[in-house]
């Protein structure tokens, strides 16, 4: 009986804590819960369990990200001319530009708040490829995709539908349209034949016209032509592990991966950063165009076929089964 009593007391305390967290005076808790739940593909119901539709609409209206309506002006990007300096404008610029001439990439590790971040500067963006694990509703973990394509490094790519498991948007590899999930336009990150990253809405019919070599779709666009998306509150997105593809004006491509709590359970959720945090990090390192890729449980970084970050799925080493990836060959 003593054990049962203790369990009941513990359950009561937990219920009271949850009630205070959700309905208490701290606005952060309400915003955190709603924006995090509403960003997920299948768990939006977690917001509706505790809050009315009016409350959810009110919170989401105060936490929004402005859609950037312009697309990348490719004439503003110069490929292959990385200025050598002895004096740098910032430590971030020094981290990017200070490297040996033969280096294909440089891994820069740092913390943002409580979470580990991995920024990869890629000095020849023409060697970046968009590859497919599956277009039929299955998927593979990134370390297996990396081995299959003999990649130097890899990050996860575009999103997929929770309804049927198939990729969403466009997939272009080696200048060939591999897949399109519809006939409309999709917010896409796409490298053209010169290695310039295009960020904007694109249809399948525009792939040849824009001379796209590699492309994957997701979003939102975080920075276009040096202009960052305007954000209110959290940007309408909760804290999550994140993956971003970006490029500086000097042509250096950037892969950004931000950890959450990994496979550790936390009452704070999966952890990670907001969209506003991503923009802060990217602007520090000179990103001129940047697009968010699939995040959350998909966020993964592999170098030389070895897992580098701490993803949060209950699969092998926390890796989720993804449909597409960006790789460096």
C-alpha positions as CSV (number, residue, x, y, z in Angstrom):
1,X,0.0,0.0,0.0
2,X,2.8,2.4,0.8
3,X,4.2,1.9,-2.7
4,X,0.8,2.5,-4.3
5,X,0.4,5.6,-2.2
6,X,3.8,6.9,-3.3
7,X,2.9,6.3,-7.0
8,X,-0.4,8.1,-6.6
9,X,1.2,11.1,-5.0
10,X,3.9,11.2,-7.7
11,X,1.2,11.0,-10.4
12,X,-0.7,13.8,-8.7
13,X,2.4,16.0,-8.5
14,X,3.1,15.3,-12.2
15,X,-0.5,16.2,-13.2
16,X,-0.4,19.4,-11.2
17,X,3.0,20.3,-12.7
18,X,1.6,19.7,-16.3
19,X,-1.5,21.8,-15.4
20,X,0.7,24.7,-14.2
21,X,3.0,24.4,-17.1
22,X,0.2,24.6,-19.7
23,X,-2.2,26.9,-18.0
24,X,0.0,28.8,-15.6
25,X,1.1,32.5,-15.8
26,X,4.2,31.9,-17.8
27,X,3.5,32.8,-21.5
28,X,6.6,31.1,-22.6
29,X,5.2,27.7,-21.7
30,X,2.0,28.2,-23.7
31,X,4.0,29.6,-26.7
32,X,6.5,26.8,-26.5
33,X,3.9,24.1,-26.4
34,X,1.7,25.4,-29.2
35,X,4.4,26.4,-31.6
36,X,6.3,23.2,-31.1
37,X,3.2,21.0,-31.6
38,X,1.9,22.9,-34.6
39,X,5.2,22.6,-36.4
40,X,5.1,18.8,-36.4
41,X,3.7,16.7,-39.2
42,X,1.5,14.3,-37.1
43,X,1.4,15.7,-33.5
44,X,-0.6,18.9,-33.9
45,X,-3.3,17.3,-31.8
46,X,-1.0,17.9,-28.7
47,X,-1.8,21.6,-29.0
48,X,-5.6,21.0,-29.4
49,X,-5.7,18.7,-26.3
50,X,-5.0,21.7,-24.0
51,X,-6.0,24.8,-26.0
52,X,-8.9,26.0,-28.0
53,X,-8.6,26.8,-31.7
54,X,-8.9,30.5,-31.0
55,X,-6.0,30.4,-28.5
56,X,-3.9,28.5,-30.9
57,X,-4.6,31.0,-33.7
58,X,-3.8,33.9,-31.4
59,X,-0.5,32.3,-30.4
60,X,0.5,31.5,-33.9
61,X,-0.4,35.0,-35.1
62,X,2.1,36.4,-32.6
63,X,4.8,34.0,-33.6
64,X,5.2,34.1,-37.3
65,X,7.9,34.3,-40.0
66,X,7.4,36.6,-43.0
67,X,7.6,34.7,-46.3
68,X,10.4,36.2,-48.4
69,X,8.8,36.8,-51.8
70,X,12.0,37.4,-53.8
71,X,14.4,34.7,-55.1
72,X,18.1,34.5,-55.3
73,X,19.8,37.0,-57.7
74,X,22.6,34.7,-58.9
75,X,24.6,37.6,-60.3
76,X,25.4,38.7,-56.8
77,X,27.4,35.5,-56.0
78,X,31.0,34.9,-57.1
79,X,32.3,31.3,-57.2
80,X,35.9,30.4,-56.5
81,X,37.4,33.8,-55.5
82,X,38.0,33.5,-51.8
83,X,39.9,36.6,-50.6
84,X,43.0,35.9,-48.6
85,X,43.4,38.1,-45.6
86,X,45.7,38.7,-42.7
87,X,43.2,40.9,-40.8
88,X,39.7,39.6,-40.5
89,X,36.5,41.6,-39.7
90,X,35.4,39.0,-37.1
91,X,36.4,35.7,-35.6
92,X,33.6,34.2,-37.6
93,X,35.1,35.4,-40.9
94,X,38.5,34.1,-39.8
95,X,37.0,30.7,-39.0
96,X,35.6,30.4,-42.5
97,X,38.5,31.9,-44.6
98,X,41.5,30.6,-42.7
99,X,42.2,27.2,-44.2
100,X,44.7,25.3,-46.4
101,X,44.3,25.7,-50.1
102,X,43.7,22.0,-50.7
103,X,40.9,21.8,-48.1
104,X,37.6,20.7,-49.6
105,X,35.8,21.7,-46.4
106,X,36.2,22.9,-42.9
107,X,34.2,21.8,-39.8
108,X,33.5,24.5,-37.3
109,X,32.1,23.4,-34.0
110,X,30.6,25.7,-31.3
111,X,27.7,25.9,-28.9
112,X,24.6,28.1,-29.2
113,X,22.9,28.2,-25.8
114,X,22.9,24.6,-24.5
115,X,23.2,23.0,-27.9
116,X,26.1,21.8,-30.0
117,X,26.3,23.3,-33.5
118,X,28.3,22.1,-36.6
119,X,29.0,24.5,-39.4
120,X,30.7,23.0,-42.5
121,X,32.3,25.5,-44.9
122,X,32.5,23.9,-48.4
123,X,35.0,25.7,-50.7
124,X,33.9,24.1,-54.0
125,X,30.1,24.1,-54.1
126,X,30.1,22.3,-57.5
127,X,31.0,19.1,-55.6
128,X,27.7,19.2,-53.7
129,X,25.1,16.7,-54.7
130,X,21.4,16.0,-53.8
131,X,20.9,12.2,-53.5
132,X,17.9,10.0,-52.9
133,X,17.5,7.2,-50.3
134,X,13.9,6.4,-51.5
135,X,11.0,8.0,-53.3
136,X,8.6,5.1,-52.5
137,X,7.8,5.8,-48.9
138,X,10.7,4.0,-47.3
139,X,14.1,5.5,-46.3
140,X,17.5,4.9,-45.0
141,X,19.7,6.3,-42.2
142,X,22.2,8.9,-43.3
143,X,25.3,6.9,-42.5
144,X,24.1,4.2,-44.9
145,X,23.3,6.8,-47.6
146,X,26.8,8.2,-47.1
147,X,28.4,4.8,-47.7
148,X,26.2,4.0,-50.7
149,X,27.3,7.2,-52.4
150,X,30.9,7.2,-51.1
151,X,30.4,10.7,-49.7
152,X,33.0,12.7,-47.9
153,X,30.3,14.2,-45.7
154,X,26.5,14.3,-45.7
155,X,23.6,16.0,-44.1
156,X,19.9,15.2,-44.3
157,X,17.9,17.0,-47.0
158,X,14.3,17.7,-47.9
159,X,11.0,16.7,-46.2
160,X,8.5,14.0,-46.8
161,X,4.8,13.4,-46.3
162,X,3.8,11.7,-43.1
163,X,0.7,10.4,-44.9
164,X,2.5,8.3,-47.5
165,X,6.2,8.6,-46.6
166,X,7.1,10.1,-50.0
167,X,9.4,13.1,-50.5
168,X,7.8,16.5,-50.9
169,X,8.8,19.0,-53.6
170,X,11.6,18.5,-56.1
171,X,14.6,16.3,-56.3
172,X,17.2,17.1,-58.9
173,X,20.5,15.2,-59.2
174,X,23.2,15.6,-61.8
175,X,20.9,18.0,-63.8
176,X,18.1,15.4,-64.0
177,X,14.7,15.9,-62.4
178,X,14.5,12.7,-60.3
179,X,11.2,13.4,-58.6
180,X,8.4,16.0,-58.2
181,X,5.5,15.6,-55.8
182,X,3.2,17.7,-57.8
183,X,2.8,20.3,-60.7
184,X,3.0,23.4,-58.6
185,X,5.9,25.4,-57.3
186,X,8.0,24.4,-54.2
187,X,10.3,26.4,-52.0
188,X,13.6,24.9,-53.0
189,X,17.3,25.1,-52.3
190,X,19.1,24.4,-55.6
191,X,22.7,24.6,-56.8
192,X,23.0,25.5,-60.5
193,X,25.8,24.3,-62.8
194,X,28.1,27.0,-61.6
195,X,27.6,26.0,-57.9
196,X,25.4,29.0,-57.0
197,X,22.7,28.3,-54.5
198,X,19.3,29.4,-55.6
199,X,16.7,29.9,-52.9
200,X,13.1,30.5,-54.0
201,X,9.9,28.9,-55.4
202,X,10.5,26.6,-58.3
203,X,8.5,24.2,-60.5
204,X,9.7,21.1,-62.3
205,X,9.5,22.9,-65.6
206,X,12.0,25.6,-64.4
207,X,14.8,23.1,-63.6
208,X,16.3,23.2,-67.2
209,X,15.6,26.9,-67.6
210,X,17.5,27.8,-64.5
211,X,20.3,25.3,-65.3
212,X,19.8,23.5,-61.9
213,X,22.2,20.7,-61.2
214,X,21.1,19.7,-57.6
215,X,18.0,20.5,-55.7
216,X,15.8,19.6,-52.7
217,X,12.7,21.3,-51.4
218,X,11.8,22.4,-47.9
219,X,11.7,25.7,-46.1
220,X,11.3,28.4,-45.0
221,X,13.7,30.7,-46.7
222,X,15.7,32.3,-43.9
223,X,17.9,34.7,-45.9
224,X,17.6,35.7,-49.6
225,X,19.9,38.2,-51.3
226,X,21.2,39.2,-47.9
227,X,17.8,40.0,-46.4
228,X,16.7,37.9,-43.5
229,X,13.1,36.9,-43.0
230,X,11.3,39.1,-40.5
231,X,10.3,37.2,-37.4
232,X,7.7,37.8,-34.7
233,X,8.1,35.9,-31.5
234,X,9.5,32.4,-32.1
235,X,8.7,32.5,-35.8
236,X,5.8,30.2,-35.5
237,X,8.2,27.3,-34.8
238,X,9.2,25.7,-31.6
239,X,12.7,24.7,-30.5
240,X,14.0,21.9,-32.7
241,X,17.2,20.3,-34.0
242,X,17.8,22.1,-37.3
243,X,19.5,21.6,-40.7
244,X,20.3,24.5,-43.1
245,X,21.9,24.9,-46.5
246,X,23.4,28.3,-47.2
247,X,25.9,30.2,-49.2
248,X,28.1,33.3,-48.8
249,X,28.6,36.0,-51.5
250,X,32.1,34.6,-52.1
251,X,30.5,31.3,-53.1
252,X,31.5,29.3,-50.1
253,X,28.6,27.0,-49.3
254,X,27.5,26.4,-45.7
255,X,25.9,23.3,-44.1
256,X,24.6,24.1,-40.6
257,X,23.4,21.3,-38.2
258,X,22.2,22.1,-34.7
259,X,21.7,19.4,-32.1
260,X,18.8,19.1,-29.7
261,X,18.9,16.8,-26.6
262,X,19.6,13.8,-28.7
263,X,18.0,10.6,-27.4
264,X,17.8,11.9,-23.9
265,X,14.3,12.5,-22.6
266,X,13.5,16.0,-21.4
267,X,10.4,17.8,-20.3
268,X,11.6,20.6,-22.5
269,X,11.0,18.5,-25.6
270,X,13.6,17.8,-28.2
271,X,15.5,21.0,-27.6
272,X,17.4,22.9,-30.4
273,X,16.9,26.4,-31.6
274,X,14.3,28.7,-33.1
275,X,14.4,30.2,-36.6
276,X,15.6,33.5,-35.2
277,X,18.6,31.7,-33.7
278,X,19.4,30.1,-37.1
279,X,19.4,33.6,-38.7
280,X,21.7,34.9,-36.0
281,X,24.2,32.1,-36.5
282,X,24.1,32.3,-40.3
283,X,24.5,36.1,-40.4
284,X,27.6,35.8,-38.2
285,X,29.2,33.6,-40.8
286,X,28.2,35.7,-43.7
287,X,25.4,33.7,-45.2
288,X,23.8,35.6,-48.1
289,X,21.2,33.0,-49.1
290,X,19.9,30.3,-46.8
291,X,17.1,27.8,-46.7
292,X,15.9,25.6,-43.9
293,X,15.9,21.9,-44.5
294,X,14.0,19.1,-42.7
295,X,14.8,19.2,-39.0
296,X,13.7,17.6,-35.8
297,X,14.4,13.8,-35.8
298,X,15.8,14.0,-39.4
299,X,18.7,16.4,-38.4
300,X,21.9,14.4,-39.0
301,X,25.5,15.0,-39.9
302,X,27.9,12.3,-41.1
303,X,31.6,12.7,-42.0
304,X,33.6,9.9,-43.5
305,X,30.5,7.7,-43.0
306,X,30.7,8.3,-39.2
307,X,27.9,10.0,-37.3
308,X,29.0,13.3,-35.9
309,X,26.0,14.9,-34.2
310,X,23.4,13.5,-31.7
311,X,20.1,12.9,-33.5
312,X,17.0,12.1,-31.5
313,X,15.2,9.1,-33.0
314,X,15.0,5.8,-31.2
315,X,16.7,4.2,-34.2
316,X,20.4,3.3,-34.7
317,X,22.4,5.9,-32.8
318,X,19.3,8.1,-33.0
319,X,19.2,8.3,-36.8
320,X,15.9,8.6,-38.5
321,X,15.0,7.0,-41.8
322,X,15.3,9.9,-44.3
323,X,14.4,10.2,-48.0
324,X,17.0,12.6,-49.3
325,X,20.4,14.0,-48.4
326,X,23.0,16.6,-49.4
327,X,26.4,15.2,-49.8
328,X,29.9,16.4,-50.7
329,X,31.7,14.1,-53.1
